[in-house]
């Protein structure tokens, strides 16, 4: 059975349709977010991320919810609390524990000294959704 080869126009139309779909936009955004978080730098560089605390569909969340760095990297997180009350940010594994005041920004710096998957949470509110930092072995 022979497969029909698409003309240039058909390929273009397919491409345009794909580009207009909300799914394509979402995937593009996700790729950009993920791409920005994969550390390609050496261990002696500072890897910077910005996380925001928002209400997403009725739930308080820190976003993005996953970060990826290499073991040994110095990580600087800028934490922006968009909400009306203080919220915590804790990564027990790396001794990070801070409170971000309402409508305020705080930053924390630590060394991702231990490979593995580590949780970050709001230690003030257990239902508050945190995330994970994946520290990849060098
Ligand atoms: Cu909280």
Backbone and ligand atoms as CSV (ligand in chain L), in Angstrom:
chain,resi,resn,atom,element,x,y,z
A,1,UNK,N,N,0.847,-1.193,0.000
A,1,UNK,CA,C,0.000,0.000,0.000
A,1,UNK,C,C,0.881,1.241,0.000
A,2,UNK,N,N,0.516,2.174,-0.879
A,2,UNK,CA,C,1.354,3.365,-0.978
A,2,UNK,C,C,0.750,4.520,-0.193
A,3,UNK,N,N,1.562,5.217,0.506
A,3,UNK,CA,C,1.111,6.361,1.302
A,3,UNK,C,C,1.126,7.603,0.422
A,4,UNK,N,N,0.034,8.361,0.502
A,4,UNK,CA,C,-0.028,9.573,-0.323
A,4,UNK,C,C,0.895,10.645,0.278
A,5,UNK,N,N,1.641,11.238,-0.602
A,5,UNK,CA,C,2.546,12.304,-0.139
A,5,UNK,C,C,1.778,13.617,-0.136
A,6,UNK,N,N,1.877,14.345,0.973
A,6,UNK,CA,C,1.168,15.620,1.078
A,6,UNK,C,C,1.887,16.690,0.262
A,7,UNK,N,N,1.079,17.547,-0.376
A,7,UNK,CA,C,1.684,18.662,-1.116
A,7,UNK,C,C,2.175,19.700,-0.111
A,8,UNK,N,N,2.953,20.629,-0.578
A,8,UNK,CA,C,3.445,21.707,0.289
A,8,UNK,C,C,2.296,22.458,0.931
A,9,UNK,N,N,1.240,22.714,0.131
A,9,UNK,CA,C,0.096,23.472,0.638
A,9,UNK,C,C,-0.597,22.722,1.769
A,10,UNK,N,N,-0.768,21.416,1.572
A,10,UNK,CA,C,-1.440,20.619,2.604
A,10,UNK,C,C,-0.624,20.610,3.894
A,11,UNK,N,N,0.669,20.485,3.753
A,11,UNK,CA,C,1.540,20.486,4.926
A,11,UNK,C,C,1.432,21.825,5.642
A,12,UNK,N,N,1.426,22.898,4.840
A,12,UNK,CA,C,1.346,24.249,5.399
A,12,UNK,C,C,0.042,24.436,6.157
A,13,UNK,N,N,-1.083,23.977,5.542
A,13,UNK,CA,C,-2.388,24.121,6.182
A,13,UNK,C,C,-2.416,23.341,7.497
A,14,UNK,N,N,-1.894,22.132,7.477
A,14,UNK,CA,C,-1.845,21.324,8.699
A,14,UNK,C,C,-1.047,22.040,9.778
A,15,UNK,N,N,0.076,22.580,9.355
A,15,UNK,CA,C,0.966,23.280,10.257
A,15,UNK,C,C,0.262,24.491,10.871
A,16,UNK,N,N,-0.440,25.252,10.039
A,16,UNK,CA,C,-1.136,26.451,10.510
A,16,UNK,C,C,-2.231,26.074,11.497
A,17,UNK,N,N,-2.971,25.023,11.180
A,17,UNK,CA,C,-4.044,24.573,12.082
A,17,UNK,C,C,-3.455,24.209,13.435
A,18,UNK,N,N,-2.382,23.472,13.377
A,18,UNK,CA,C,-1.706,23.034,14.600
A,18,UNK,C,C,-1.261,24.241,15.416
A,19,UNK,N,N,-0.713,25.236,14.725
A,19,UNK,CA,C,-0.207,26.414,15.426
A,19,UNK,C,C,-1.309,27.207,16.095
A,20,UNK,N,N,-2.508,27.135,15.550
A,20,UNK,CA,C,-3.602,27.918,16.118
A,20,UNK,C,C,-4.274,27.229,17.292
A,21,UNK,N,N,-4.065,25.933,17.456
A,21,UNK,CA,C,-4.816,25.217,18.482
A,21,UNK,C,C,-4.302,25.553,19.883
A,22,UNK,N,N,-5.218,25.622,20.858
A,22,UNK,CA,C,-4.816,25.920,22.237
A,22,UNK,C,C,-3.812,24.885,22.758
A,23,UNK,N,N,-3.959,23.641,22.303
A,23,UNK,CA,C,-3.039,22.586,22.749
A,23,UNK,C,C,-1.610,22.909,22.305
A,24,UNK,N,N,-1.501,23.401,21.086
A,24,UNK,CA,C,-0.171,23.753,20.576
A,24,UNK,C,C,0.449,24.866,21.408
A,25,UNK,N,N,-0.392,25.830,21.769
A,25,UNK,CA,C,0.099,26.950,22.591
A,25,UNK,C,C,0.566,26.417,23.937
A,26,UNK,N,N,-0.254,25.554,24.527
A,26,UNK,CA,C,0.080,24.979,25.840
A,26,UNK,C,C,1.383,24.199,25.773
A,27,UNK,N,N,1.509,23.363,24.749
A,27,UNK,CA,C,2.719,22.546,24.612
A,27,UNK,C,C,3.942,23.431,24.402
A,28,UNK,N,N,3.768,24.470,23.594
A,28,UNK,CA,C,4.886,25.390,23.357
A,28,UNK,C,C,5.322,26.044,24.663
A,29,UNK,N,N,4.349,26.486,25.453
A,29,UNK,CA,C,4.663,27.130,26.737
A,29,UNK,C,C,5.369,26.137,27.660
A,30,UNK,N,N,4.841,24.917,27.708
A,30,UNK,CA,C,5.456,23.896,28.574
A,30,UNK,C,C,6.888,23.619,28.162
A,31,UNK,N,N,7.119,23.519,26.864
A,31,UNK,CA,C,8.474,23.251,26.374
A,31,UNK,C,C,9.408,24.393,26.751
A,32,UNK,N,N,8.887,25.616,26.623
A,32,UNK,CA,C,9.713,26.773,26.974
A,32,UNK,C,C,10.055,26.743,28.455
A,33,UNK,N,N,9.041,26.457,29.281
A,33,UNK,CA,C,9.243,26.419,30.735
A,33,UNK,C,C,10.224,25.308,31.095
A,34,UNK,N,N,9.998,24.120,30.538
A,34,UNK,CA,C,10.889,22.992,30.843
A,34,UNK,C,C,12.299,23.279,30.334
A,35,UNK,N,N,12.368,23.796,29.104
A,35,UNK,CA,C,13.663,24.082,28.492
A,35,UNK,C,C,14.462,25.066,29.315
A,36,UNK,N,N,13.746,26.036,29.892
A,36,UNK,CA,C,14.432,27.063,30.670
A,36,UNK,C,C,14.980,26.486,31.966
A,37,UNK,N,N,14.457,25.333,32.360
A,37,UNK,CA,C,14.834,24.809,33.657
A,37,UNK,C,C,15.880,23.711,33.616
A,38,UNK,N,N,16.177,23.236,32.446
A,38,UNK,CA,C,17.191,22.201,32.357
A,38,UNK,C,C,18.553,22.880,32.411
A,39,UNK,N,N,19.290,22.519,33.407
A,39,UNK,CA,C,20.588,23.155,33.584
A,39,UNK,C,C,21.598,22.619,32.589
A,40,UNK,N,N,22.155,23.520,31.815
A,40,UNK,CA,C,23.189,23.110,30.872
A,40,UNK,C,C,24.529,23.684,31.308
A,41,UNK,N,N,24.515,24.320,32.451
A,41,UNK,CA,C,25.709,25.033,32.894
A,41,UNK,C,C,26.525,24.174,33.852
A,42,UNK,N,N,27.708,24.624,34.126
A,42,UNK,CA,C,28.606,23.898,35.010
A,42,UNK,C,C,28.207,24.047,36.462
A,43,UNK,N,N,28.857,23.269,37.311
A,43,UNK,CA,C,28.509,23.235,38.722
A,43,UNK,C,C,28.805,24.560,39.429
A,44,UNK,N,N,29.757,25.322,38.903
A,44,UNK,CA,C,30.129,26.552,39.604
A,44,UNK,C,C,29.271,27.744,39.196
A,45,UNK,N,N,28.295,27.517,38.353
A,45,UNK,CA,C,27.424,28.600,37.941
A,45,UNK,C,C,26.191,28.640,38.839
A,46,UNK,N,N,25.565,29.815,38.876
A,46,UNK,CA,C,24.334,29.943,39.642
A,46,UNK,C,C,23.158,29.733,38.705
A,47,UNK,N,N,22.302,28.825,39.093
A,47,UNK,CA,C,21.112,28.533,38.295
A,47,UNK,C,C,19.941,29.270,38.926
A,48,UNK,N,N,19.295,30.150,38.160
A,48,UNK,CA,C,18.233,30.989,38.727
A,48,UNK,C,C,16.857,30.587,38.202
A,49,UNK,N,N,15.918,30.561,39.114
A,49,UNK,CA,C,14.519,30.279,38.753
A,49,UNK,C,C,13.617,31.270,39.465
A,50,UNK,N,N,12.480,31.520,38.874
A,50,UNK,CA,C,11.456,32.338,39.530
A,50,UNK,C,C,10.219,31.475,39.718
A,51,UNK,N,N,9.742,31.438,40.957
A,51,UNK,CA,C,8.525,30.681,41.240
A,51,UNK,C,C,7.454,31.648,41.725
A,52,UNK,N,N,6.221,31.404,41.308
A,52,UNK,CA,C,5.123,32.247,41.786
A,52,UNK,C,C,4.123,31.398,42.544
A,53,UNK,N,N,3.546,32.036,43.536
A,53,UNK,CA,C,2.534,31.401,44.367
A,53,UNK,C,C,1.193,31.990,43.967
A,54,UNK,N,N,0.316,31.136,43.431
A,54,UNK,CA,C,-0.964,31.611,42.907
A,54,UNK,C,C,-2.078,30.635,43.289
A,55,UNK,N,N,-3.309,31.044,43.016
A,55,UNK,CA,C,-4.433,30.117,43.158
A,55,UNK,C,C,-4.771,29.607,41.770
A,56,UNK,N,N,-4.672,28.306,41.608
A,56,UNK,CA,C,-4.946,27.682,40.321
A,56,UNK,C,C,-6.146,26.775,40.487
A,57,UNK,N,N,-7.255,27.143,39.847
A,57,UNK,CA,C,-8.474,26.348,39.925
A,57,UNK,C,C,-8.862,26.061,41.389
A,58,UNK,N,N,-8.734,27.058,42.236
A,58,UNK,CA,C,-9.171,26.939,43.617
A,58,UNK,C,C,-8.130,26.396,44.576
A,59,UNK,N,N,-6.956,26.048,44.074
A,59,UNK,CA,C,-5.911,25.480,44.931
A,59,UNK,C,C,-4.677,26.369,44.906
A,60,UNK,N,N,-4.101,26.563,46.083
A,60,UNK,CA,C,-2.856,27.348,46.134
A,60,UNK,C,C,-1.698,26.490,45.659
A,61,UNK,N,N,-0.927,27.047,44.756
A,61,UNK,CA,C,0.190,26.278,44.187
A,61,UNK,C,C,1.418,27.167,43.998
A,62,UNK,N,N,2.579,26.512,44.170
A,62,UNK,CA,C,3.830,27.135,43.746
A,62,UNK,C,C,4.089,26.650,42.319
A,63,UNK,N,N,4.365,27.584,41.411
A,63,UNK,CA,C,4.630,27.228,40.015
A,63,UNK,C,C,5.932,27.853,39.528
A,64,UNK,N,N,6.694,27.209,38.693
A,64,UNK,CA,C,6.465,25.853,38.197
A,64,UNK,C,C,6.676,24.827,39.298
A,65,UNK,N,N,6.090,23.657,39.125
A,65,UNK,CA,C,6.123,22.655,40.176
A,65,UNK,C,C,7.271,21.672,40.012
A,66,UNK,N,N,8.066,21.822,38.955
A,66,UNK,CA,C,9.252,20.975,38.877
A,66,UNK,C,C,10.442,21.764,38.362
A,67,UNK,N,N,11.560,21.537,39.042
A,67,UNK,CA,C,12.820,22.185,38.686
A,67,UNK,C,C,13.843,21.080,38.482
A,68,UNK,N,N,14.756,21.293,37.565
A,68,UNK,CA,C,15.794,20.293,37.308
A,68,UNK,C,C,17.155,20.991,37.325
A,69,UNK,N,N,18.055,20.482,38.136
A,69,UNK,CA,C,19.416,21.040,38.178
A,69,UNK,C,C,20.426,19.895,38.298
A,70,UNK,N,N,21.674,20.223,38.008
A,70,UNK,CA,C,22.738,19.242,38.227
A,70,UNK,C,C,23.189,19.293,39.679
A,71,UNK,N,N,23.635,18.168,40.160
A,71,UNK,CA,C,24.193,18.071,41.506
A,71,UNK,C,C,25.367,19.048,41.629
A,72,UNK,N,N,25.416,19.739,42.745
A,72,UNK,CA,C,26.516,20.661,42.996
A,72,UNK,C,C,26.249,22.086,42.540
A,73,UNK,N,N,25.146,22.293,41.831
A,73,UNK,CA,C,24.816,23.623,41.328
A,73,UNK,C,C,24.345,24.535,42.464
A,74,UNK,N,N,24.744,25.785,42.398
A,74,UNK,CA,C,24.177,26.789,43.297
A,74,UNK,C,C,22.865,27.248,42.680
A,75,UNK,N,N,21.810,27.151,43.454
A,75,UNK,CA,C,20.472,27.463,42.941
A,75,UNK,C,C,19.937,28.707,43.645
A,76,UNK,N,N,19.494,29.661,42.847
A,76,UNK,CA,C,18.881,30.859,43.419
A,76,UNK,C,C,17.424,30.906,42.986
A,77,UNK,N,N,16.527,30.894,43.971
A,77,UNK,CA,C,15.099,30.936,43.668
A,77,UNK,C,C,14.523,32.283,44.065
A,78,UNK,N,N,13.849,32.905,43.146
A,78,UNK,CA,C,13.093,34.122,43.448
A,78,UNK,C,C,11.656,33.680,43.661
A,79,UNK,N,N,11.145,33.946,44.851
A,79,UNK,CA,C,9.815,33.459,45.235
A,79,UNK,C,C,8.853,34.634,45.296
A,80,UNK,N,N,7.846,34.588,44.444
A,80,UNK,CA,C,6.876,35.689,44.386
A,80,UNK,C,C,5.531,35.195,44.911
A,81,UNK,N,N,5.089,35.828,45.970
A,81,UNK,CA,C,3.791,35.479,46.544
A,81,UNK,C,C,2.740,36.463,46.032
A,82,UNK,N,N,1.883,35.984,45.159
A,82,UNK,CA,C,0.855,36.843,44.545
A,82,UNK,C,C,-0.395,36.944,45.423
A,83,UNK,N,N,-0.426,36.189,46.515
A,83,UNK,CA,C,-1.658,36.065,47.293
A,83,UNK,C,C,-1.707,37.045,48.467
A,84,UNK,N,N,-2.852,36.993,49.184
A,84,UNK,CA,C,-3.137,38.002,50.204
A,84,UNK,C,C,-2.675,37.619,51.607
A,85,UNK,N,N,-2.056,36.440,51.748
A,85,UNK,CA,C,-1.557,36.071,53.075
A,85,UNK,C,C,-0.155,35.451,52.930
A,86,UNK,N,N,0.602,35.392,54.041
A,86,UNK,CA,C,1.961,34.842,53.942
A,86,UNK,C,C,1.931,33.362,53.568
A,87,UNK,N,N,2.933,32.931,52.811
A,87,UNK,CA,C,3.060,31.524,52.475
A,87,UNK,C,C,4.503,31.089,52.635
A,88,UNK,N,N,4.644,29.818,52.975
A,88,UNK,CA,C,5.977,29.295,53.227
A,88,UNK,C,C,6.576,28.620,52.015
A,89,UNK,N,N,7.880,28.450,52.105
A,89,UNK,CA,C,8.595,27.702,51.073
A,89,UNK,C,C,9.718,26.954,51.763
A,90,UNK,N,N,9.690,25.632,51.650
A,90,UNK,CA,C,10.661,24.807,52.362
A,90,UNK,C,C,11.163,23.659,51.492
A,91,UNK,N,N,12.480,23.488,51.496
A,91,UNK,CA,C,13.081,22.271,50.917
A,91,UNK,C,C,13.909,21.675,52.042
A,92,UNK,N,N,13.337,20.721,52.748
A,92,UNK,CA,C,13.972,20.177,53.944
A,92,UNK,C,C,15.381,19.666,53.656
A,93,UNK,N,N,15.523,18.995,52.520
A,93,UNK,CA,C,16.799,18.367,52.158
A,93,UNK,C,C,17.962,19.363,52.122
A,94,UNK,N,N,17.675,20.598,51.763
A,94,UNK,CA,C,18.748,21.591,51.600
A,94,UNK,C,C,18.688,22.707,52.634
A,95,UNK,N,N,17.909,22.483,53.699
A,95,UNK,CA,C,17.861,23.466,54.786
A,95,UNK,C,C,17.240,24.796,54.388
A,96,UNK,N,N,16.394,24.757,53.382
A,96,UNK,CA,C,15.724,25.992,52.945
A,96,UNK,C,C,14.375,26.086,53.650
A,97,UNK,N,N,14.135,27.211,54.328
A,97,UNK,CA,C,12.825,27.431,54.942
A,97,UNK,C,C,12.618,28.932,55.091
A,98,UNK,N,N,11.613,29.432,54.397
A,98,UNK,CA,C,11.366,30.870,54.454
A,98,UNK,C,C,9.872,31.135,54.364
A,99,UNK,N,N,9.500,32.359,54.713
A,99,UNK,CA,C,8.108,32.774,54.578
A,99,UNK,C,C,8.083,33.992,53.658
A,100,UNK,N,N,7.208,33.931,52.677
A,100,UNK,CA,C,7.080,35.059,51.746
A,100,UNK,C,C,5.820,35.830,52.122
A,101,UNK,N,N,6.009,37.089,52.402
A,101,UNK,CA,C,4.891,37.936,52.830
A,101,UNK,C,C,3.915,38.171,51.663
A,102,UNK,N,N,2.668,38.572,51.986
A,102,UNK,CA,C,1.679,38.803,50.925
A,102,UNK,C,C,2.185,39.824,49.905
A,103,UNK,N,N,1.952,39.549,48.660
A,103,UNK,CA,C,2.311,40.463,47.563
A,103,UNK,C,C,3.778,40.879,47.634
A,104,UNK,N,N,4.615,39.957,48.074
A,104,UNK,CA,C,6.037,40.283,48.218
A,104,UNK,C,C,6.904,39.239,47.537
A,105,UNK,N,N,8.181,39.567,47.426
A,105,UNK,CA,C,9.158,38.694,46.776
A,105,UNK,C,C,10.319,38.448,47.726
A,106,UNK,N,N,10.761,37.195,47.781
A,106,UNK,CA,C,11.905,36.821,48.613
A,106,UNK,C,C,12.792,35.942,47.752
A,107,UNK,N,N,14.080,35.905,48.066
A,107,UNK,CA,C,14.886,34.931,47.344
A,107,UNK,C,C,15.667,34.051,48.309
A,108,UNK,N,N,15.931,32.837,47.876
A,108,UNK,CA,C,16.725,31.886,48.661
A,108,UNK,C,C,17.808,31.317,47.746
A,109,UNK,N,N,18.945,31.014,48.354
A,109,UNK,CA,C,20.047,30.429,47.601
A,109,UNK,C,C,20.552,29.211,48.366
A,110,UNK,N,N,20.795,28.146,47.641
A,110,UNK,CA,C,21.318,26.934,48.278
A,110,UNK,C,C,22.112,26.149,47.254
A,111,UNK,N,N,22.860,25.180,47.746
A,111,UNK,CA,C,23.607,24.298,46.850
A,111,UNK,C,C,22.858,22.978,46.755
A,112,UNK,N,N,22.601,22.555,45.534
A,112,UNK,CA,C,21.911,21.280,45.306
A,112,UNK,C,C,22.930,20.153,45.497
A,113,UNK,N,N,23.214,19.891,46.758
A,113,UNK,CA,C,24.354,19.040,47.099
A,113,UNK,C,C,24.037,17.545,47.075
A,114,UNK,N,N,22.759,17.222,46.928
A,114,UNK,CA,C,22.386,15.814,47.009
A,114,UNK,C,C,21.506,15.427,45.820
A,115,UNK,N,N,21.963,14.463,45.039
A,115,UNK,CA,C,21.183,14.005,43.886
A,115,UNK,C,C,19.900,13.334,44.357
A,116,UNK,N,N,18.896,13.406,43.529
A,116,UNK,CA,C,17.626,12.750,43.849
A,116,UNK,C,C,16.466,13.703,43.632
A,117,UNK,N,N,15.307,13.240,44.005
A,117,UNK,CA,C,14.081,14.008,43.842
A,117,UNK,C,C,13.669,14.530,45.214
A,118,UNK,N,N,13.640,15.839,45.363
A,118,UNK,CA,C,13.351,16.442,46.661
A,118,UNK,C,C,12.100,17.312,46.570
A,119,UNK,N,N,11.281,17.246,47.613
A,119,UNK,CA,C,10.032,18.022,47.620
A,119,UNK,C,C,10.277,19.457,48.051
A,120,UNK,N,N,9.528,20.374,47.460
A,120,UNK,CA,C,9.393,21.696,48.094
A,120,UNK,C,C,7.934,21.910,48.438
A,121,UNK,N,N,7.724,22.498,49.609
A,121,UNK,CA,C,6.362,22.629,50.135
A,121,UNK,C,C,6.173,24.001,50.773
A,122,UNK,N,N,4.907,24.336,50.999
A,122,UNK,CA,C,4.590,25.448,51.893
A,122,UNK,C,C,4.403,24.808,53.255
A,123,UNK,N,N,5.343,25.066,54.170
A,123,UNK,CA,C,5.284,24.412,55.481
A,123,UNK,C,C,4.206,25.018,56.384
A,124,UNK,N,N,3.588,26.129,55.960
A,124,UNK,CA,C,2.533,26.752,56.767
A,124,UNK,C,C,1.165,26.119,56.505
A,125,UNK,N,N,0.971,25.612,55.302
A,125,UNK,CA,C,-0.341,25.070,54.925
A,125,UNK,C,C,-0.149,23.729,54.216
A,126,UNK,N,N,-0.382,22.639,54.916
A,126,UNK,CA,C,-0.185,21.325,54.280
A,126,UNK,C,C,-0.939,21.099,52.964
A,127,UNK,N,N,-2.173,21.638,52.791
A,127,UNK,CA,C,-2.848,21.385,51.506
A,127,UNK,C,C,-2.267,22.197,50.341
A,128,UNK,N,N,-1.486,23.202,50.660
A,128,UNK,CA,C,-0.863,24.055,49.634
A,128,UNK,C,C,0.059,23.179,48.777
A,129,UNK,N,N,-0.147,23.207,47.481
A,129,UNK,CA,C,0.599,22.315,46.592
A,129,UNK,C,C,1.980,22.894,46.285
A,130,UNK,N,N,2.982,22.097,46.582
A,130,UNK,CA,C,4.360,22.493,46.285
A,130,UNK,C,C,4.819,21.804,45.021
A,131,UNK,N,N,6.033,21.302,45.050
A,131,UNK,CA,C,6.553,20.648,43.855
A,131,UNK,C,C,7.805,19.870,44.182
A,132,UNK,N,N,8.602,19.650,43.171
A,132,UNK,CA,C,9.792,18.827,43.335
A,132,UNK,C,C,10.964,19.421,42.582
A,133,UNK,N,N,12.135,19.212,43.166
A,133,UNK,CA,C,13.361,19.590,42.466
A,133,UNK,C,C,14.142,18.304,42.201
A,134,UNK,N,N,14.403,18.079,40.935
A,134,UNK,CA,C,15.165,16.893,40.555
A,134,UNK,C,C,16.621,17.302,40.420
A,135,UNK,N,N,17.457,16.710,41.258
A,135,UNK,CA,C,18.889,17.001,41.211
A,135,UNK,C,C,19.573,15.804,40.523
A,136,UNK,N,N,20.106,16.094,39.350
A,136,UNK,CA,C,20.676,15.029,38.520
A,136,UNK,C,C,22.156,14.872,38.823
A,137,UNK,N,N,22.549,13.630,39.016
A,137,UNK,CA,C,23.952,13.319,39.285
A,137,UNK,C,C,24.838,13.766,38.118
A,138,UNK,N,N,25.983,14.310,38.450
A,138,UNK,CA,C,26.903,14.785,37.388
A,138,UNK,C,C,27.516,13.633,36.663
L,1,CU,CU,CU,0.804,28.307,51.929
